[in-house]
């Protein structure tokens, strides 16, 4: 079931969910952030990201989770990539970019270079870097840079392990766009990751393949964040590979 919930209705809706003993539910934009003050508890990752996409009712106690970053890291792992110790330029500091940055820091990335336009998300990028540097246990270092600084962007890509696109560049209606101008910025040993899963192969993805990079689209992130949410809802494992096949067939038809 899906419910459209206005901002002023959130508290009443949650009271209703408690009264009905509803086990769990997902949250979509714009309520991912607005719901936070009404929850009894949030996980550290959800608190750091400042957004919740899954809520579980534990005997009347509403606990908020953010499974997006978990899905991203698990998607990399399923493709044979361990985030631990990796240096990564990360393009974008919106909802997906923030979740990726925070979870990668939690899971052991060594350096994250956050590139973003000087827009409303830039302050969020600065906040993410501050959290990574000062609140998350571990040795990850985060810095924030203007995405228009192409010289620094190119040098960061050249000295890193994983390039991640968490912008809308490459997604409909921006299919022809890429965060880099051409494939000369890439090298075969670089891992290129895109949170976009439709189209399955963005322009960046195709550039990466053309020079022999391991290229990973956003299908794994979508799949594994859903698998984690399913586990939280039901205390059961989702039939991941069956769902993956169905998702693959659906995206291939588009």
C-alpha positions as CSV (number, residue, x, y, z in Angstrom):
1,X,0.0,0.0,0.0
2,X,1.2,3.5,-0.7
3,X,0.1,6.6,1.2
4,X,0.5,10.3,0.3
5,X,1.4,12.0,3.5
6,X,1.6,15.8,3.8
7,X,4.1,17.3,6.2
8,X,1.5,18.3,8.8
9,X,0.1,14.7,8.7
10,X,3.3,12.9,9.6
11,X,2.8,12.8,13.4
12,X,-0.8,11.6,13.1
13,X,0.1,9.0,10.5
14,X,2.8,7.6,12.7
15,X,0.4,7.4,15.6
16,X,-2.0,5.5,13.4
17,X,0.8,3.1,12.4
18,X,1.6,2.5,16.1
19,X,-2.1,1.9,16.9
20,X,-2.4,-0.6,14.1
21,X,0.8,-2.3,15.2
22,X,2.1,-1.9,11.6
23,X,5.5,-3.7,11.5
24,X,7.4,-1.5,9.0
25,X,7.2,0.9,6.1
26,X,9.4,2.7,3.6
27,X,9.6,6.4,3.2
28,X,10.1,8.4,0.0
29,X,10.9,12.0,-0.7
30,X,10.2,14.6,0.6
31,X,9.4,12.8,3.8
32,X,12.8,11.1,4.2
33,X,14.1,14.1,6.1
34,X,10.9,15.5,7.5
35,X,10.1,12.3,9.4
36,X,13.2,12.4,11.5
37,X,11.9,14.5,14.5
38,X,8.9,12.1,14.9
39,X,10.9,8.9,15.3
40,X,12.0,7.4,18.6
41,X,15.4,6.4,17.4
42,X,17.5,6.4,14.2
43,X,20.6,4.5,13.4
44,X,23.9,6.3,13.3
45,X,24.1,6.1,9.5
46,X,20.6,7.6,9.1
47,X,21.4,10.3,11.6
48,X,24.6,11.2,9.7
49,X,22.9,11.2,6.3
50,X,20.0,13.1,7.8
51,X,17.4,10.9,6.0
52,X,15.4,7.8,6.6
53,X,14.0,5.4,4.0
54,X,12.9,2.5,6.2
55,X,11.1,2.5,9.5
56,X,10.6,-0.5,11.8
57,X,8.1,-0.6,14.6
58,X,9.6,-2.5,17.5
59,X,6.8,-2.8,20.1
60,X,5.6,0.7,19.5
61,X,9.2,2.2,19.2
62,X,9.7,3.6,15.7
63,X,13.3,3.1,14.5
64,X,14.6,4.8,11.4
65,X,17.2,3.3,9.0
66,X,18.8,4.4,5.8
67,X,19.6,1.4,3.6
68,X,20.8,3.3,0.5
69,X,24.5,3.4,1.5
70,X,24.3,-0.2,2.7
71,X,22.9,-1.1,-0.7
72,X,25.7,0.8,-2.6
73,X,28.5,-0.9,-0.6
74,X,26.9,-4.4,-0.9
75,X,26.5,-3.8,-4.7
76,X,30.2,-3.1,-5.0
77,X,31.0,-6.2,-2.9
78,X,28.8,-8.4,-5.2
79,X,30.9,-7.1,-8.1
80,X,34.1,-8.1,-6.4
81,X,35.0,-4.6,-5.0
82,X,36.0,-4.1,-1.3
83,X,35.6,-0.4,-0.2
84,X,38.1,-0.8,2.6
85,X,41.2,1.3,2.1
86,X,40.0,2.8,-1.2
87,X,40.3,6.4,-2.4
88,X,37.3,7.7,-4.2
89,X,36.2,10.8,-5.9
90,X,32.4,11.1,-5.4
91,X,30.3,13.3,-7.7
92,X,27.3,14.7,-6.0
93,X,26.1,15.4,-2.4
94,X,22.3,14.9,-2.8
95,X,20.4,12.1,-1.1
96,X,22.2,9.3,-2.9
97,X,25.6,10.9,-2.7
98,X,25.3,11.6,1.0
99,X,24.3,8.0,1.8
100,X,27.2,6.7,-0.3
101,X,29.7,9.0,1.4
102,X,28.7,8.2,4.9
103,X,28.4,4.5,4.4
104,X,31.7,4.2,2.6
105,X,33.4,6.1,5.4
106,X,31.8,3.8,8.0
107,X,32.9,0.7,6.0
108,X,36.5,1.8,5.8
109,X,37.2,3.9,2.7
110,X,40.5,5.9,3.2
111,X,39.8,9.1,1.4
112,X,36.6,10.6,-0.2
113,X,36.9,13.6,-2.4
114,X,33.4,15.1,-2.7
115,X,32.8,17.1,-5.8
116,X,29.6,19.2,-6.1
117,X,28.3,22.3,-7.8
118,X,28.0,25.4,-5.7
119,X,24.3,24.9,-5.2
120,X,22.0,24.0,-2.3
121,X,23.8,20.6,-2.0
122,X,27.2,22.2,-1.5
123,X,26.5,22.9,2.2
124,X,25.4,19.3,2.5
125,X,28.7,18.2,1.1
126,X,30.5,20.3,3.6
127,X,28.4,18.8,6.4
128,X,29.1,15.3,5.2
129,X,32.8,15.9,5.2
130,X,32.7,17.3,8.7
131,X,30.8,14.3,9.9
132,X,33.2,11.9,8.2
133,X,36.3,13.7,9.6
134,X,35.0,14.3,13.1
135,X,32.2,11.9,14.1
136,X,32.7,8.6,12.3
137,X,35.2,6.2,13.9
138,X,37.9,5.2,11.6
139,X,40.6,6.8,9.5
140,X,38.6,8.1,6.5
141,X,39.4,11.6,5.4
142,X,36.9,13.7,3.4
143,X,37.3,16.9,1.5
144,X,34.9,19.0,-0.6
145,X,35.7,20.6,-4.0
146,X,33.9,22.5,-6.7
147,X,33.0,20.1,-9.6
148,X,33.9,22.9,-12.0
149,X,37.6,22.6,-10.9
150,X,38.4,20.2,-13.7
151,X,42.1,20.1,-13.1
152,X,41.6,18.9,-9.5
153,X,38.9,16.5,-10.5
154,X,41.1,14.9,-13.2
155,X,44.1,14.6,-10.8
156,X,41.8,13.1,-8.1
157,X,40.5,10.5,-10.6
158,X,44.0,9.7,-11.7
159,X,45.2,8.9,-8.1
160,X,42.1,7.1,-6.9
161,X,40.6,3.6,-6.9
162,X,36.9,4.1,-7.4
163,X,35.1,6.9,-9.3
164,X,31.4,7.2,-8.3
165,X,28.7,9.3,-10.0
166,X,25.9,10.2,-7.7
167,X,24.6,13.0,-9.8
168,X,21.7,12.9,-12.3
169,X,24.1,13.2,-15.2
170,X,23.4,10.3,-17.5
171,X,19.8,9.7,-16.3
172,X,16.7,10.5,-18.4
173,X,16.4,13.2,-19.7
174,X,20.2,13.8,-19.4
175,X,21.3,10.5,-21.0
176,X,24.0,12.2,-23.2
177,X,25.7,13.8,-20.2
178,X,28.7,12.6,-18.3
179,X,30.7,14.0,-15.3
180,X,33.9,13.7,-17.3
181,X,34.4,15.0,-20.9
182,X,36.0,11.9,-22.4
183,X,37.6,8.5,-21.7
184,X,41.1,9.9,-21.6
185,X,40.4,10.7,-17.9
186,X,40.1,7.0,-17.1
187,X,42.6,4.1,-16.8
188,X,41.9,0.4,-16.9
189,X,42.6,-0.3,-13.2
190,X,40.0,2.3,-12.1
191,X,36.7,1.1,-10.9
192,X,33.8,3.3,-12.2
193,X,30.5,3.2,-10.4
194,X,27.2,4.9,-11.2
195,X,24.2,5.1,-8.9
196,X,22.0,5.3,-12.1
197,X,20.4,2.0,-13.2
198,X,18.1,3.2,-16.0
199,X,19.6,3.4,-18.5
200,X,21.8,0.5,-17.5
201,X,24.7,1.9,-19.4
202,X,25.2,5.7,-19.0
203,X,27.6,7.6,-21.1
204,X,30.1,7.4,-18.2
205,X,29.6,3.6,-18.0
206,X,30.3,3.2,-21.8
207,X,33.4,5.3,-21.5
208,X,34.6,3.1,-18.7
209,X,34.0,-0.1,-20.6
210,X,35.8,1.4,-23.6
211,X,39.1,1.6,-21.7
212,X,38.8,-1.6,-19.8
213,X,37.6,-0.3,-16.5
214,X,35.3,-2.4,-14.2
215,X,32.0,-0.5,-14.6
216,X,29.2,-1.0,-12.1
217,X,25.7,0.6,-12.6
218,X,23.2,1.4,-9.9
219,X,21.2,-1.8,-10.2
220,X,23.1,-3.4,-7.4
221,X,22.6,-0.5,-5.1
222,X,18.8,-0.5,-5.8
223,X,18.6,-4.3,-5.3
224,X,20.6,-4.5,-2.1
225,X,19.1,-1.5,-0.4
226,X,15.7,-3.2,-1.0
227,X,17.1,-6.5,0.3
228,X,18.2,-4.8,3.5
229,X,14.8,-3.1,3.9
230,X,13.0,-6.4,3.3
231,X,15.2,-8.1,6.0
232,X,14.3,-5.3,8.5
233,X,10.6,-5.6,7.6
234,X,10.3,-9.3,7.8
235,X,13.4,-10.7,9.6
236,X,13.7,-12.9,6.5
237,X,16.1,-12.8,3.6
238,X,14.8,-11.5,0.3
239,X,15.1,-13.9,-2.7
240,X,17.7,-11.5,-4.1
241,X,18.8,-13.3,-7.2
242,X,15.2,-13.9,-8.4
243,X,14.4,-10.2,-7.8
244,X,17.6,-9.2,-9.6
245,X,16.6,-11.2,-12.7
246,X,13.2,-9.5,-12.7
247,X,14.7,-6.1,-12.3
248,X,17.2,-6.8,-15.1
249,X,14.4,-7.9,-17.5
250,X,12.4,-4.8,-16.7
251,X,15.3,-2.3,-17.3
252,X,16.3,-4.1,-20.5
253,X,12.8,-3.5,-21.9
254,X,13.1,0.3,-21.3
